Amino acid sequence: MGPRALLIGLPLVVIAVLALSAFWVPGYRSADADNPERAASLVLPSSADPKILNPILHADTASGRVVDLVFEGLLDLDEDLALRGRLARSWSVRETAYLVVPPAATLADGTHVDAETLRARIEAHAAADPALRESLESVVVEPPQARLTQVDLPGDKPARAMITWQLPARLRLELAAVDQDLELRLRPLLGADYGRDWPGTAQATVEPAELREAALARPGAAPPPLLEHNPTITFELRTDARFHDGHPVDAHDVEFTYRAIMDPRNLSPRTSDFEPIDRVEVLDAHRVRVVYRRLFSPAINAWTMGILPAHLLDDEALRQEMERRALSPAARERFGLRDSQFNRAPIGSGPFRFGRWLPDELVELQANREHWGGGPRFARFTVRTIPEPLTQEMEFLSGALDLYTPLAHQARRYRDDPDLRTHAVRSRGYTYIGYNTRRAPFDDPRVRRALGMAIDVEAIIEHVLYGEGDRTTGPYPLGTEWYDPSVTPLAHDPGQALALLESVGFRRNAEGWLERDGKPLAFTLITNNGNALRKAVLGIAQDAWRRIGIQVATQLVEWSVFLEEFVNPGQFDALVLGWSMGVDPDLYQLFHSSQTGPRQLNFVGLRDDRLDTLIERLRREYDRDAQRGLAHDLHRRIAELAPYTFLYAPRATWVHDPRIAMRGPAGDVQPLRPSRSGDMFFHLERWDRLSLAP
Amino acid sequence: MLGYLLRSLIERLVLLVVVSVLAHAMVHLAPGEPSEVDPMNPRMKPEDVARLRAAFHLDEPLHLQYAYWVRDLATGELRSFKDNQPVLPRIGERFMNSLPLFVLATLVIWTLSFPLGVQAALRRGSRFDRTTTVLAYALIAIPGFFLAYLVIIAAVQVLGLPVIGMRTFGAETAPLSVRVMDRIWHLALPTLMLAFGGIAMLSRYARAQMIEVLAADYVRTAHAKGLPAETVTYRHALRNALLPFVTMFGLMLPGLVGGSVIIEQIFAWPGIGRLGYEAILGRDYPVVLTLNLFAAVLTVAGTFLSDVLYALADPRIRLR
């Protein structure tokens, strides 16, 4: 055979083999719903592969979706994002408060009291105060004691110091409900001068003594405040919950999960959520009490996180895993929860058990029929990793995916398709234009409002999002109870915007540009590169502002440069960005004046006393109705201050075959529906595949 | 020859060290941080970020970080930031997934390009030549991802055949023969997509080289001797035209790591290119650096191979 024949023949043979293999391919027959194996599974796409399947370690959405099905928290969120019990059958929130009785304490009426007398006086005072009478259950004298605090000193040579506070006698007040105004209620009795010099009179000894200054300056080193609030939550666990290996879930698993999060070796990204906890106490096999250091109502939401099985992950279990895997000494030294194979094949107590994970291909879960809730109807739940939207669409149209989210411009086409069902769900995020309120002229709320009025947000939603978004007016996710629907969006009115700018001293100059005191109104609007929507907003805003005489330059910057050079140091005029919000109404990090430093999230530099008070009150409030009122006040205040021009909350549209439907409690068939809060998979356990569309 | 090999080997090792130092500096000095240390996660406090940075040694001077990386790589203890899994086995696994794509595509490119180029050169200006020229430039000009999209749509919508990933989803229970053929079919489209671009490029080079060589005196002499046309073109001419390709062949090796990123991404192929792409996006330094070193080793090995092949192919070249 000559070289020519070889050069032509060999590739042709290869190509022929590759092409002819098509005749053996099972085709989509095996992948679509007519195959009984396939019909029993629900298949979804994911654009990214999960990273780590552990509820205390994961930080990405792809892992989150899987982890939430395999694991189960003490609580979860119901349709309206209110808490409801999962592993916890019930829970109660109470408070223990400690009032320091300084030596020679003086009350409002001038009498000197010791702890015992003050106790009697408080009981008498409470009997007269209706709110206190209801909540105060008992007052107990705690004798003087020493409190030990250990602080770690970072730096070139990390050190550890032990601080001992000599505390005088204190009164322990047991309250049936958390009361952030307890101090106010006691004030008439105690008087304004009570404990005024506390903690100046407190005695501290530091070991080793030479570290005294440094140690006392650390956060957490302070002595307890005059009135210390310790909210406590007692969880009653269900007795019929089991991990997928059959081991019952009990209070020790809860305590273990907490310890695992707080263990610095595990590098859990959830540490901050659990930091307000002072201790977790196991009362009995199915009761746990969580004691918090201070008032921080959003902290309870952290218990929606999955509970880990202690018997598979405690030190003994990890040691056995090291033996089994015959790790090298170096690996043993660093071995921790993060390294365990558990994170690749997790065992939880949720409605689905882990099946298999082919990296960058799929994760498969199986129904846990032993689940206390009965488990899902689908036998399997598969998440396939398909990075490209186009290939996702192809797989969906061929039946190899049961549901998927098309791109915004495709959503309308699917909505009009009579053979498919669509659900538009709101995301908990929004996009905004933020103004650097440290810089003139953005330091004036009227200017910020005028800039917002100049932009036609409805047109952005229509033309950039293809209608797949909703106008938003404030910092909370649309449709949640924190969002105040009575706040009206800024009307699109360039004339009004111009008038407002003229009222603060801007005039059009000869060339038609706005200027004040000879200085033109000119600034740069920036956003990160790689987000087509934000880039479009950038152009639209620039055009809208130019029309009323503002000289706007725009700049697209790579994400990490955007953060490091512009956002973190606060070196920008205005930017287009988005937030994805959590479920609690806490806005401390986004808008509190203490959070305006470098690398903090109030990078627009907003400072407002009223806002600060509202934010602080809200995060100390435990009553949901009161929280809602405060959140609405906050929403209105932020809309007034307009640090951002709130633009839109995007919607995601899910498309699916109508034969996937929901079964009611009696087996009756209902069409699929997302939760009111926008969670498509809220009713997942009730989903089923029918032979006919309902 | 042996002296040359030894000296060249040492030189290349030094080069690898230099490359790894430079790459390490560049990766760390480039803006951005591992996504695990994401400062835009509102729940993370500065203390948490500091803790993570310390755990990843990101708070230490660059030369120490480099030393840690080398130590961990040498002892096989190198772990990904992403999930704490060892880096080397993961790279090995992905490498094996990408290897068939690379081997098959290379095979097709490095065979088919030559007859195409030779024909075009022999029949310069003919209809065949003009057609292949237009086709080749079209394939070079059309972005690979776009062509891949078209091919996927055609395969799925017209032929009704699954093409995504390494195997058909849901066909695990099929008989072995079907599963084997299925794997081969899933190789077909990504391989051909990779091969098209390569053939377009390489056949142009082959054509240019052949045109030059065909005009040479010894070709005319060979024809005058009365040798069959095929022997003249494929034995005498092509062999000489091949010389510059020896260099290209060696330089092709690093394509193993980065050559198929786009195709792997579109076809949802769990290959090494996608691993690298995602590691770069997530600033997973251990994976990025190790893959980079791997690519550097392949490049160095490729040039080395070229040198040796040159010496073997061209008697005028002596390695000393």
Interface residues (C-beta under 8 A of the other chain):
Chain A: G2 P3 R4 L6 L7 I8 L10 P11 L12 V14 I15 V17 L18 A19 S21 A22 F23 W24 V25 P26 G27 Y28 S30 A31 N35 E37 R38 S41 V43 A48 D49 K51 I52 A59 D60 P154 P264 L267 P269 R270 T271 S272 D273 E275 S328 A330 A331 R334 R338 D339 N343 R344 L358 P359 D360 E361 L362 R384 T385 I386 P387 E388 L390 T391 M394 E395 L397 S398 A400 E558 W559 S560 V561 L563 E564 E565 N568 W579 G582 Q589 L590 R599 L601
Chain B: A30 P31 G32 E33 S35 E36 D38 P39 M40 N41 P42 R43 M44 K45 P46 D48 A50 R51 L52 A55 T75 G76 E77 R79 K82 D83 N84 Q85 R90 E93 L104 L107 V108 T111 L112 F114 P115 V118 Y149 I152 I153 V156 Q157 L159 G160 L161 P162 V163 I164 G165 M166 T168 F169 G170 A171 T173 A174 S177 V178 M181 D182 I184 W185 L187 A188 T191 L192 E230 T231 T233 Y234 R235 L238 Q265 I266 F267 A268 P270 R274 L275 E278
